[in-house]
């Protein structure tokens, strides 16, 4: 009973994450690339998957294709998809018991039906093509119909079998979505190298290493790329078209692992800085280990809020450039939903800002997004639009979002300027926190007149605390300017700012903030080398 209720946020997140076009299309690319080296028949990425999609879509008009699809269903190949995780599996019990509960109904019903159909197609197109090629090859080799079905079904599922789990994994997966997918992904890579080391290595070389080398040549001296957050660099290939940044999904597990190792190895060779390789190795394994942390989704965002740390992004929930000790309702950024600002303001007005139940807008939105995934974002956008159009709140004239509003395109889009998540800003505040205690101690000792203690602490600090504080205050001042622009209703001359004008001004200040952070980090590095 407890697991059932504790698992509710995991189920909503799993559905919210996969039942959107922003998941379906990148998932197609990830599956089709992985299929090139994780199955035992020849598979041409993209081309074979498109053939599989065409055959599924047109099966009603082709008798042979329909018969093949029925064999695919009979083989159990469809039981390995992410959509199958939260529904009964025919291999988990007696088929009769499952099928005799009532008439078979169309599962794709309701408001989410189109999204389910799209996600199902993105997952099955590659698996169906693998089944089709494996089945035909098995028949050619003289296997019986039953053996050919079993072989084809196994290979289709074995691309990455999300339904494959033991009793422990099944229980963890009920409260932590995609946990068994992470474990299964690593297991599948091991099996591929064990069974076909040559073919697997060649496939990874052709479809992971070569693209990584190409994208690396494009980005190794790109200042904008260097500021992008690490989670984006690990999960996507980054590129620009007409100076507009975009991303392309890497295959899970093997793609992120191999490409990251290749990129950091090239960095090491190019810069000859072994300490950076050591840092990458440590951070990489720590970040990937987080994916196996069985913290239930129900409490994960609450822990993140309490610790002010996003496990996924590896960055603060509330930007450290924001002032401390503000009233709760003021803890937001330009990306925070108007709905959650209103919710926080209303709730805190009722219970009091010091109440246990008082909430920050950015915290409330973090919980909602953590429990609803991609669908939650569309819900938030709809609610924001509704409360503005209904004049429940005044139109804030929000800055233009540089991320596309068009589904699918958005999945490949990257913000023009990373903002608070820029690497230099995150690194600066991490470095500042390390010395903040010493700086506070120097200030306290100076006020107490203990000059000897001041000198001792300065020797430990090494850097000039006045210079460091200047950088800190400069970044805080810029952050205040960004908030002022965000809340601006009219210019001093009486003109009403447009969303594009706000966007341009805010991005300029973000760039200035990043520049100050870069200067501060360079100052720290030079000081420590002396």
C-alpha positions in Angstrom: 0.0 0.0 0.0 2.8 2.4 0.9 4.7 1.6 -2.3 1.6 2.3 -4.3 1.1 5.8 -3.0 4.9 6.5 -2.9 5.1 5.4 -6.5 2.4 7.8 -7.7 4.8 10.6 -8.5 7.1 8.1 -10.3 4.2 7.0 -12.5 3.2 10.6 -13.3 6.8 11.5 -14.1 7.3 8.5 -16.3 4.1 9.3 -18.2 4.9 13.0 -18.3 8.4 12.4 -19.6 7.7 10.0 -22.4 4.3 11.1 -23.6 5.4 14.2 -25.4 6.7 14.8 -28.9 9.9 16.3 -27.3 10.7 12.7 -26.1 9.4 10.7 -29.0 11.6 12.2 -31.8 14.9 12.3 -29.8 14.1 8.7 -28.6 13.9 7.6 -32.2 17.4 8.9 -32.9 18.8 7.3 -29.7 17.2 3.9 -30.5 18.2 3.8 -34.2 21.8 4.6 -33.4 22.0 2.0 -30.6 20.4 -0.6 -32.9 23.4 -0.4 -35.2 25.6 -2.1 -32.6 23.3 -3.7 -30.0 21.6 -6.3 -32.2 22.9 -9.3 -34.1 21.5 -8.5 -37.6 22.8 -5.8 -40.0 21.0 -2.5 -39.2 21.3 0.8 -41.0 20.5 3.6 -38.6 17.6 5.9 -39.5 16.9 4.1 -42.8 15.9 0.8 -41.3 13.9 2.6 -38.5 12.0 4.7 -41.1 11.2 1.4 -43.0 9.9 0.0 -39.7 7.8 3.1 -39.1 6.4 3.0 -42.7 5.5 -0.7 -42.3 3.7 -0.1 -39.0 1.7 2.9 -40.4 0.7 1.2 -43.6 0.2 -2.4 -42.3 -3.5 -2.1 -42.7 -3.1 -1.8 -46.4 -0.6 -4.6 -46.8 -1.5 -8.2 -45.9 2.0 -9.4 -45.7 3.1 -6.5 -43.5 0.0 -7.1 -41.2 0.9 -10.7 -40.8 4.5 -9.8 -39.9 3.2 -7.3 -37.4 0.9 -9.9 -35.8 3.9 -12.2 -35.5 5.9 -9.3 -33.9 3.1 -8.9 -31.3 2.9 -12.6 -30.8 6.6 -12.8 -30.1 6.3 -10.3 -27.2 8.6 -7.8 -28.9 6.4 -4.9 -27.9 6.7 -5.8 -24.2 10.1 -4.1 -23.9 9.2 -0.4 -24.4 9.0 2.3 -21.9 5.2 2.4 -22.4 5.1 -1.2 -21.2 6.7 -0.5 -17.9 3.5 0.6 -16.1 1.1 -2.0 -17.7 0.8 -5.8 -17.0 3.4 -7.9 -18.8 2.2 -11.1 -20.5 5.4 -12.8 -19.3 4.7 -11.9 -15.6 1.7 -14.2 -15.2 -0.7 -16.6 -17.0 -1.8 -15.2 -20.3 -5.3 -16.6 -19.8 -5.7 -14.7 -16.5 -4.8 -11.4 -18.1 -6.8 -11.8 -21.3 -9.9 -13.3 -19.7 -10.6 -10.3 -17.4 -12.8 -8.7 -20.1 -13.0 -7.6 -23.7 -9.9 -6.2 -25.2 -10.2 -2.4 -25.5 -8.2 0.2 -27.3 -5.6 1.5 -24.9 -5.1 4.7 -26.8 -8.1 6.6 -25.5 -8.5 10.0 -23.8 -6.7 13.2 -24.1 -3.2 11.6 -24.1 -4.1 9.1 -27.0 -2.2 11.0 -29.7 0.9 11.3 -27.5 0.8 7.6 -26.6 0.5 6.7 -30.3 3.5 8.9 -31.2 5.7 7.5 -28.4 4.7 3.9 -29.2 5.6 4.5 -32.9 9.0 6.0 -31.9 9.8 3.0 -29.7 8.4 0.2 -31.9 9.6 1.3 -35.4 13.2 0.2 -34.6 12.2 -2.9 -32.7 9.7 -4.0 -35.4 12.4 -3.6 -38.0 14.9 -5.6 -35.9 12.2 -8.4 -35.4 11.4 -8.4 -39.2 15.0 -8.8 -40.2 15.9 -11.3 -37.5 12.8 -13.4 -38.2 13.5 -13.6 -41.9 17.1 -14.5 -41.3 16.1 -17.2 -38.9 13.6 -18.7 -41.4 16.3 -18.7 -44.1 18.6 -20.6 -41.8 15.9 -23.3 -41.5 14.6 -22.6 -37.9 11.0 -23.6 -37.2 8.3 -21.0 -37.0 8.3 -21.1 -33.2 12.1 -20.7 -33.1 12.1 -17.9 -35.6 9.4 -16.1 -33.6 11.3 -16.5 -30.3 14.6 -15.4 -31.9 13.0 -12.3 -33.5 11.0 -11.4 -30.4 14.1 -11.7 -28.2 16.3 -9.5 -30.4 13.5 -6.9 -30.7 13.2 -6.8 -26.9 16.9 -7.0 -26.3 17.6 -3.6 -28.0 16.9 -2.4 -24.5 14.4 -4.3 -22.5 12.7 -1.8 -20.1 10.5 -4.6 -18.8 13.5 -6.7 -17.8 13.8 -6.5 -14.0 14.1 -8.7 -10.9 12.0 -8.4 -7.8 14.4 -5.7 -6.3 14.6 -3.8 -9.5 10.8 -3.9 -9.9 10.2 -2.5 -6.5 12.8 0.3 -6.9 11.3 1.1 -10.4 7.9 1.6 -8.8 9.2 4.6 -6.9 12.2 5.7 -9.1 11.3 5.9 -12.8 13.9 4.7 -15.3 16.1 3.1 -12.6 16.0 -0.3 -14.2 16.5 1.3 -17.6 19.9 2.7 -16.4 20.9 -0.7 -15.0 19.6 -2.5 -18.1 21.5 -0.1 -20.4 24.8 -0.9 -18.8 24.0 -4.6 -18.8 23.2 -4.6 -22.4 26.5 -2.9 -23.3 28.4 -5.5 -21.5 26.4 -8.3 -23.3 27.1 -6.7 -26.7 30.8 -6.6 -26.1 30.8 -10.1 -24.7 28.9 -11.6 -27.6 30.1 -9.5 -30.5 33.2 -7.4 -29.5 34.3 -6.6 -33.0 30.9 -5.6 -34.4 30.1 -3.6 -31.3 33.4 -1.8 -31.3 33.1 -1.0 -35.0 29.5 0.3 -34.6 30.5 2.5 -31.6 33.4 3.8 -33.6 31.3 4.7 -36.6 28.2 6.1 -34.9 29.6 7.5 -31.6 33.3 8.2 -31.9 33.3 9.7 -35.4 30.4 12.1 -34.7 32.0 13.1 -31.4 35.3 13.9 -33.2 33.4 16.0 -35.7 31.4 18.0 -33.1 34.5 18.4 -31.0 36.3 20.1 -33.9 33.4 22.5 -34.2 33.3 23.4 -30.5 36.7 23.0 -28.9 37.4 26.8 -29.0 33.7 27.9 -28.9 33.3 30.2 -25.8 29.6 29.7 -25.7 29.9 25.9 -25.7 32.3 26.1 -22.8 29.7 27.9 -20.7 27.0 25.3 -21.3 26.1 23.1 -18.3 27.7 19.7 -18.0 24.5 17.7 -18.2 23.8 19.1 -21.7 27.4 18.4 -22.9 27.1 14.8 -21.6 23.7 14.0 -23.0 23.8 15.9 -26.3 26.1 16.9 -29.2 26.2 20.7 -29.5 26.3 22.6 -32.8 25.3 26.0 -34.2 23.3 27.0 -37.3 23.6 30.7 -38.2 25.1 31.3 -34.7 22.0 29.8 -33.1 22.8 26.9 -30.8 21.1 23.5 -31.1 21.6 20.0 -29.6 21.4 16.4 -30.9 20.7 13.5 -28.6 23.5 11.0 -27.8 22.4 7.4 -27.2 21.9 6.7 -23.5 24.7 5.1 -21.5 27.2 4.1 -24.2 26.8 7.4 -26.1 27.2 9.6 -23.0 30.1 7.4 -21.7 32.2 7.0 -24.9 31.7 10.5 -26.3 32.5 12.2 -22.9 35.7 10.1 -22.6 36.7 11.0 -26.1 36.1 14.7 -25.6 38.0 14.9 -22.3 40.8 12.9 -23.7 41.2 15.3 -26.6 41.0 18.2 -24.1 43.8 16.6 -22.1 46.0 16.1 -25.3 45.3 19.6 -26.5 45.9 21.5 -23.2 48.3 19.1 -21.5 46.5 19.6 -18.1 46.3 16.2 -16.4 44.5 17.7 -13.4 41.5 18.5 -15.6 41.4 14.8 -16.7 41.4 13.8 -13.0 38.6 16.3 -12.3 36.5 15.0 -15.2 37.0 11.4 -14.1 35.9 12.1 -10.6 32.9 14.3 -11.6 31.8 12.0 -14.4 31.6 8.9 -12.1 29.9 10.9 -9.3 27.3 12.4 -11.7 26.6 9.0 -13.3 26.4 7.3 -9.9 23.6 9.7 -9.1 21.5 8.0 -11.7 21.5 4.8 -9.7 20.6 6.6 -6.4 17.3 5.0 -5.4 15.8 8.2 -3.9 12.0 8.0 -4.5 10.6 10.6 -6.9 8.0 11.5 -4.2 10.7 13.0 -2.0 13.5 13.7 -4.4 12.5 17.4 -5.2 11.8 18.0 -1.5 15.4 17.0 -0.7 16.6 19.1 -3.6 14.8 22.2 -2.2 16.1 21.6 1.3 19.7 21.2 0.1 19.4 23.8 -2.7 20.9 21.3 -5.2 19.5 19.8 -8.3 20.7 16.2 -8.7 20.0 16.3 -12.4 21.6 19.6 -13.3 24.3 19.5 -10.6 23.5 23.2 -9.8 21.6 25.2 -7.2 17.8 25.3 -7.3 17.8 28.9 -6.2 20.7 30.8 -7.9 23.4 31.8 -5.4 23.5 35.2 -6.9 20.1 36.0 -5.4 20.1 37.9 -2.1 19.5 35.8 1.1 16.8 36.5 3.7 14.3 37.7 1.1 10.5 37.1 1.6 9.7 33.7 0.2 7.6 35.1 -2.7 10.7 36.9 -4.2 12.6 33.7 -4.8 12.2 33.3 -8.5 14.0 33.9 -11.8 12.9 35.0 -15.2 12.1 31.3 -16.0 9.8 30.8 -13.0 6.1 30.3 -13.8 3.7 33.1 -13.2 1.3 30.5 -11.8 3.7 29.4 -9.1 4.5 33.0 -8.2 0.8 33.6 -7.7 0.4 30.4 -5.8 3.3 31.3 -3.5 2.0 34.8 -2.9 -1.5 33.6 -2.1 -0.5 30.7 0.1 2.1 32.7 2.1 -0.4 35.5 2.5 -2.8 33.0 4.1 -0.4 31.1 6.4 2.3 33.8 6.9 5.8 34.0 5.5 7.3 32.4 8.5 5.0 29.4 8.5 6.2 25.8 7.9 3.7 25.7 5.0 5.1 28.9 3.3 6.8 28.2 0.0 9.1 29.8 -2.5 7.8 29.9 -6.2 11.0 28.3 -7.5 10.7 25.4 -4.9 7.0 24.8 -5.7 7.7 24.7 -9.4 10.6 22.3 -8.9 8.4 19.8 -7.2 5.7 20.1 -9.9 8.2 19.6 -12.7 9.9 16.7 -10.9 6.5 14.9 -10.7 5.2 15.7 -14.1 8.1 15.8 -16.6 7.6 17.3 -20.1 3.8 17.3 -19.9 4.1 19.4 -16.8 5.8 22.1 -18.8 2.9 22.3 -21.2 0.5 22.5 -18.3 2.4 25.4 -16.7 2.6 27.3 -20.0 -1.2 26.8 -20.4 -1.9 28.0 -16.9 0.3 31.0 -17.2 -1.4 32.0 -20.5 -4.8 31.5 -18.8 -4.2 33.7 -15.7 -2.8 36.5 -17.8 -5.6 36.4 -20.4 -8.2 36.2 -17.6 -6.5 39.3 -16.0 -6.0 37.5 -12.7 -2.5 39.0 -12.8 -1.1 41.9 -14.8 0.7 40.9 -17.9 4.4 40.8 -16.8 5.6 41.3 -20.4 7.9 38.3 -20.0 11.2 38.4 -22.1 11.0 36.4 -25.3 12.0 32.8 -24.6 14.8 31.9 -27.0 13.7 28.2 -26.8 11.3 27.3 -29.5 7.6 26.9 -28.5 7.2 24.4 -31.3 7.1 20.8 -30.1 9.9 18.5 -31.4 11.9 21.6 -32.5 12.1 22.5 -28.8 13.7 19.1 -28.0 16.7 20.2 -30.2 16.9 23.8 -29.1 19.3 25.5 -26.8 19.0 28.9 -25.1 21.2 31.6 -26.8 22.7 32.4 -23.4 22.8 29.8 -20.6 22.1 32.4 -17.8 22.4 31.3 -14.2 23.5 27.8 -15.3 26.6 29.1 -17.1 29.7 27.1 -16.0 31.7 30.1 -15.0 28.9 31.4 -12.7 28.3 28.0 -11.0 32.1 27.5 -10.6 32.6 31.0 -9.2 30.0 30.5 -6.4 31.4 27.1 -5.6 34.8 28.6 -5.2 33.5 31.5 -3.3 31.7 29.2 -0.8 35.0 27.5 -0.1 36.5 30.8 1.2 33.4 32.6 2.4 33.8 31.1 6.0 37.4 32.4 6.1 36.4 35.9 4.8 33.6 36.0 7.4 36.2 35.0 10.0 38.5 37.8 8.9 35.7 40.3 9.1 34.7 39.2 12.6 38.4 39.2 13.9 38.9 42.7 12.4 35.8 44.0 14.2 37.0 42.4 17.4 40.4 44.0 17.1 42.2 40.7 16.8 44.8 41.7 14.2 46.9 38.6 14.8 44.0 36.3 13.9 43.2 38.4 10.9 46.8 37.9 9.6 46.6 34.1 10.2 43.3 33.8 8.3 44.7 35.9 5.4 47.6 33.6 5.1 45.2 30.7 4.8 43.0 32.5 2.4 45.9 33.5 0.0 43.7 35.7 -2.2 42.8 39.3 -1.5 39.3 39.1 0.1 38.5 42.7 -0.9 39.0 41.9 -4.6 37.0 38.7 -4.3 34.1 40.5 -2.6 34.2 43.1 -5.4 33.5 40.4 -7.9 30.8 38.9 -5.7 29.1 42.3 -5.3 29.4 43.0 -9.0 27.6 39.8 -9.9 24.9 40.5 -7.3 24.4 44.0 -8.7 24.0 42.6 -12.2 21.5 40.0 -10.9 19.5 42.9 -9.4 19.5 44.7 -12.8 18.2 41.5 -14.5 15.3 41.3 -12.0 14.5 45.0 -12.5 14.4 44.6 -16.3 12.2 41.5 -15.9 9.7 43.4 -13.8 9.9 46.6 -15.9 6.5 47.9 -17.1 7.7 51.0 -18.9 11.0 52.8 -19.8 11.8 56.2 -18.2 10.6 57.9 -21.4 7.2 56.2 -21.1 7.6 53.6 -23.8 6.3 50.1 -23.1 9.1 47.5 -23.4 8.6 44.6 -25.8 9.5 41.0 -24.9 12.3 41.1 -27.5 13.7 44.3 -25.9 13.7 42.7 -22.5 15.3 39.6 -23.9 18.1 41.5 -25.5 18.8 43.6 -22.3 18.7 40.6 -20.0 21.0 38.5 -22.3 23.5 41.4 -22.3 23.5 41.4 -18.5 23.9 37.6 -18.4 26.9 38.0 -20.7 28.3 40.6 -18.4 27.7 38.4 -15.3 29.5 35.5 -17.0 32.4 37.8 -17.9 32.8 38.9 -14.3 32.7 35.3 -13.1 35.4 34.4 -15.7 37.6 37.2 -14.5 37.1 36.1 -10.9 38.0 32.5 -11.7 41.1 33.7 -13.7 42.1 35.8 -10.7 41.8 32.9 -8.3 43.8 30.6 -10.6 46.6 33.1 -11.0 46.7 33.8 -7.3 46.9 30.1 -6.4 49.8 29.5 -8.8 52.0 32.2 -7.2 
